[in-house]
Amino acid sequence: MSTGFSSNAQPQTALSDDQVVEEAISKLEAAPDAEFARQRELEEQRRLAWERDQARIRDFFDHPSQYITQYWRQYKPFITSLLIVALALFALNVALGLVSFITHLPLITPLLKLVGFGYTAWFVYRYLLKAETRQELLRKINEIKQEIVGATEEIVGDNSIE
């Protein structure tokens, strides 16, 4: 098998026909060996990956608490957030179910309507019929706004910061 390189230090300028054919045959003969070597290397890599995966699976089933603890440490905030959301949705569902149950009782709906009409009648009588009581209601509303919003008057001339 020749490689096309001479042992001389002088470069070859032209190859004879026999040398070109011999070089092509050597390349063709080397190609299946290279392909076979690549296939063997791929098979070896697959086998090693399979053995590694088997070892991981075996280790998981031999020591599951270690993996569960590691998973919990990594995803604890996310899992607790999901649990809180799930509990909130469950509580909302229970509350809506109770409200639906209570409002569908035969005597409760008319009773609740009666209470609402009674409160509305009392409010109109107490605060809306007379001018004095309307002003009293307005003062109470302004007091509540003051407590929520704070002072609404501008302080003129006082630029100091305490």
C-alpha positions as CSV (number, residue, x, y, z in Angstrom):
1,M,0.0,0.0,0.0
2,S,1.5,3.3,-1.0
3,T,0.5,6.6,0.4
4,G,1.7,8.7,-2.6
5,F,4.5,10.3,-0.5
6,S,8.1,9.4,-1.2
7,S,10.7,9.1,1.4
8,N,12.8,11.7,-0.4
9,A,12.7,15.3,0.7
10,Q,12.1,16.4,-2.9
11,P,8.4,16.9,-3.8
12,Q,6.9,14.9,-6.6
13,T,5.7,17.0,-9.4
14,A,3.6,14.4,-11.3
15,L,2.3,11.0,-10.4
16,S,2.3,8.1,-12.9
17,D,-1.0,6.4,-13.8
18,D,-0.1,3.4,-11.8
19,Q,0.6,5.5,-8.8
20,V,-2.7,7.3,-9.1
21,V,-4.6,4.0,-9.4
22,E,-2.7,2.5,-6.5
23,E,-3.5,5.6,-4.3
24,A,-7.2,5.4,-5.2
25,I,-7.4,1.7,-4.4
26,S,-5.7,2.3,-1.0
27,K,-8.2,5.1,-0.2
28,L,-11.1,2.8,-1.1
29,E,-9.7,0.0,1.0
30,A,-9.2,2.4,3.9
31,A,-12.7,3.8,3.7
32,P,-14.6,0.7,4.9
33,D,-12.2,0.4,7.8
34,A,-12.8,4.0,8.8
35,E,-16.6,3.6,8.5
36,F,-16.4,0.4,10.5
37,A,-14.4,2.2,13.1
38,R,-16.9,5.0,13.3
39,Q,-19.8,2.5,13.7
40,R,-17.9,0.7,16.4
41,E,-17.2,4.0,18.2
42,L,-20.9,5.0,18.0
43,E,-22.0,1.6,19.3
44,E,-19.5,2.0,22.2
45,Q,-20.8,5.4,23.0
46,R,-24.4,4.1,22.9
47,R,-23.5,1.2,25.2
48,L,-21.8,3.5,27.7
49,A,-24.7,5.9,27.7
50,W,-27.1,3.0,28.3
51,E,-25.0,1.7,31.1
52,R,-24.8,5.2,32.6
53,D,-28.6,5.5,32.4
54,Q,-29.1,2.1,33.9
55,A,-26.9,3.1,36.8
56,R,-28.9,6.3,37.4
57,I,-32.2,4.4,37.3
58,R,-30.8,1.7,39.7
59,D,-29.5,4.4,42.0
60,F,-32.9,6.2,41.9
61,F,-34.8,3.1,42.9
62,D,-32.2,2.2,45.6
63,H,-32.2,5.6,47.2
64,P,-35.5,7.4,46.3
65,S,-35.6,9.6,49.4
66,Q,-32.3,11.3,48.4
67,Y,-33.8,12.2,45.0
68,I,-37.1,13.4,46.5
69,T,-35.2,15.6,49.0
70,Q,-33.0,17.0,46.3
71,Y,-36.1,17.7,44.1
72,W,-37.9,19.3,47.1
73,R,-35.0,21.6,47.8
74,Q,-34.8,22.7,44.2
75,Y,-38.5,23.4,43.6
76,K,-39.8,24.2,47.1
77,P,-40.9,27.8,46.3
78,F,-42.7,26.8,43.1
79,I,-44.4,23.8,44.7
80,T,-45.6,25.9,47.7
81,S,-46.9,28.6,45.4
82,L,-48.9,25.9,43.5
83,L,-50.2,24.5,46.7
84,I,-51.3,27.9,48.0
85,V,-53.1,28.7,44.7
86,A,-54.8,25.2,44.7
87,L,-55.9,25.8,48.3
88,A,-57.2,29.3,47.5
89,L,-59.2,27.9,44.6
90,F,-60.6,25.1,46.7
91,A,-61.6,27.5,49.5
92,L,-63.3,29.8,46.9
93,N,-65.1,26.8,45.4
94,V,-66.3,25.8,48.9
95,A,-67.4,29.3,49.7
96,L,-69.3,29.7,46.4
97,G,-70.9,26.3,47.0
98,L,-72.1,27.4,50.5
99,V,-73.5,30.6,49.1
100,S,-75.3,28.7,46.3
101,F,-76.6,26.2,48.8
102,I,-77.9,29.0,51.2
103,T,-79.5,31.0,48.4
104,H,-81.3,28.0,47.0
105,L,-83.1,27.2,50.3
106,P,-86.8,27.9,49.9
107,L,-87.2,30.6,52.6
108,I,-83.7,32.1,52.6
109,T,-83.9,34.0,49.3
110,P,-87.1,35.9,50.2
111,L,-85.7,36.6,53.7
112,L,-82.5,38.1,52.3
113,K,-84.6,40.2,49.9
114,L,-86.7,41.4,52.8
115,V,-83.6,42.3,54.8
116,G,-82.2,44.3,51.8
117,F,-85.4,46.2,51.2
118,G,-85.6,47.0,54.9
119,Y,-82.1,48.3,55.1
120,T,-82.7,50.4,51.9
121,A,-85.8,51.9,53.4
122,W,-84.0,52.7,56.7
123,F,-81.1,54.3,54.8
124,V,-83.5,56.5,52.7
125,Y,-85.5,57.5,55.8
126,R,-82.4,58.2,57.9
127,Y,-80.1,60.1,55.5
128,L,-81.9,61.1,52.3
129,L,-85.3,62.6,53.2
130,K,-84.2,65.7,55.0
131,A,-81.6,68.3,54.0
132,E,-80.0,68.2,57.5
133,T,-79.4,64.5,57.3
134,R,-78.1,64.7,53.8
135,Q,-75.5,67.2,55.0
136,E,-74.7,64.9,57.9
137,L,-74.2,62.1,55.4
138,L,-71.9,64.3,53.3
139,R,-69.8,65.2,56.4
140,K,-69.4,61.5,57.3
141,I,-68.4,60.7,53.7
142,N,-65.8,63.6,53.8
143,E,-64.4,62.3,57.1
144,I,-64.0,58.9,55.7
145,K,-62.3,60.3,52.6
146,Q,-60.0,62.3,54.9
147,E,-59.0,59.2,56.8
148,I,-58.3,57.3,53.6
149,V,-56.7,60.0,51.4
150,G,-55.3,62.3,54.0
151,A,-55.2,66.1,54.1
152,T,-56.5,67.6,50.9
153,E,-55.8,71.3,51.8
154,E,-52.5,72.8,50.5
155,I,-50.1,74.3,52.9
156,V,-49.0,77.6,51.4
157,G,-45.6,79.0,52.2
158,D,-44.3,76.0,54.3
159,N,-41.6,74.3,52.3
160,S,-39.8,72.7,55.2
161,I,-39.4,69.0,55.5
162,E,-39.7,67.6,59.0
